[in-house]
Amino acid sequence: MSERVKRVNELIRELVSSAIAQNIDKKYLPTVTAVETSRDLKSALVWVSVLKDEEGFVDQLRKEKNKIQHEVTSKMYTKYTPILTFQIDHSGEHAQRIEELLNGN
């Protein structure tokens, strides 16, 4: 991955985190864990971890997706602004389950 894409990934992660904090109910406790931007910067996969009520969060995220996209677009100064796609990150849950299995629980 190029240094440019890494910088864009981090910028998008910060902007999406801020936009989610402003537009989504705080009761869900979401965290943007990673962003994977395509080489041409036209699309980005945003990984989000949620601690409470995942279904409710996903519903609200679908409703507010355009606002979040607009906020990111208005604050990025690149030729292309990636189209955001959101994916729920379950890696924390998997890690916890593996830890439980290793400990014999």
C-alpha positions in Angstrom: 0.0 0.0 0.0 1.4 3.4 -0.9 2.1 6.1 1.6 -0.5 8.3 -0.1 -3.3 5.7 0.4 -2.2 5.2 4.0 -2.6 8.9 4.7 -6.0 9.0 2.9 -7.1 6.0 5.0 -6.2 7.8 8.2 -7.8 11.0 7.1 -11.1 9.2 6.2 -11.0 7.3 9.5 -10.8 10.6 11.5 -13.5 12.3 9.4 -15.9 9.4 9.5 -15.4 9.0 13.3 -16.2 12.7 13.7 -19.3 12.5 11.4 -20.6 9.4 13.2 -20.2 11.1 16.5 -22.2 14.1 15.3 -25.0 12.1 13.4 -25.4 8.8 15.2 -26.9 8.3 18.7 -24.0 7.9 21.2 -25.8 5.0 23.0 -24.3 2.6 20.4 -20.7 3.3 21.3 -19.3 2.9 17.7 -15.6 2.9 16.8 -14.1 3.2 13.3 -11.5 0.5 13.5 -10.0 0.7 9.9 -10.5 2.1 6.4 -9.4 0.4 3.2 -9.3 2.8 0.3 -8.9 1.6 -3.3 -5.8 2.7 -5.2 -7.7 5.0 -7.4 -9.3 6.7 -4.3 -12.8 6.2 -5.7 -14.1 3.9 -3.0 -13.4 3.1 0.7 -14.5 0.3 3.0 -15.0 1.6 6.5 -14.9 -1.0 9.3 -16.9 0.0 12.4 -17.1 -1.8 15.7 -20.2 -1.4 17.8 -20.6 -2.4 21.5 -24.3 -2.1 22.0 -27.4 -2.9 19.8 -25.6 -3.6 16.5 -28.9 -3.8 14.5 -30.1 -0.5 15.8 -26.8 1.1 14.9 -26.8 -0.4 11.4 -30.3 0.9 10.8 -29.4 4.4 11.9 -26.1 4.3 9.9 -28.1 3.5 6.8 -30.4 6.5 7.4 -27.4 8.8 8.1 -25.0 7.5 5.4 -25.6 10.4 3.0 -24.9 13.0 5.7 -21.7 11.2 6.7 -20.6 10.9 3.1 -21.3 14.6 2.6 -19.4 15.6 5.7 -16.4 13.6 4.6 -16.6 15.0 1.0 -16.8 18.6 2.3 -13.6 18.2 4.3 -11.4 16.3 1.9 -9.4 18.2 -0.7 -8.5 15.5 -3.1 -9.4 15.0 -6.8 -11.8 12.2 -5.9 -13.6 11.6 -2.7 -14.1 7.9 -2.1 -17.7 6.5 -2.0 -18.0 5.1 1.5 -19.2 1.5 2.2 -19.6 0.5 5.8 -18.9 -3.0 7.3 -19.3 -4.1 10.9 -16.0 -5.3 12.4 -16.4 -8.4 14.5 -12.7 -9.0 15.0 -12.9 -8.0 18.7 -15.6 -10.5 19.4 -13.6 -13.2 17.6 -10.5 -12.4 19.6 -12.5 -12.6 22.8 -13.9 -16.0 21.8 -10.4 -17.3 21.0 -9.1 -16.1 24.3 -12.0 -17.9 26.1 -11.2 -21.1 24.2 -7.6 -20.9 25.1 -8.4 -20.4 28.7 -10.7 -23.4 28.7 -14.0 -21.5 29.2 
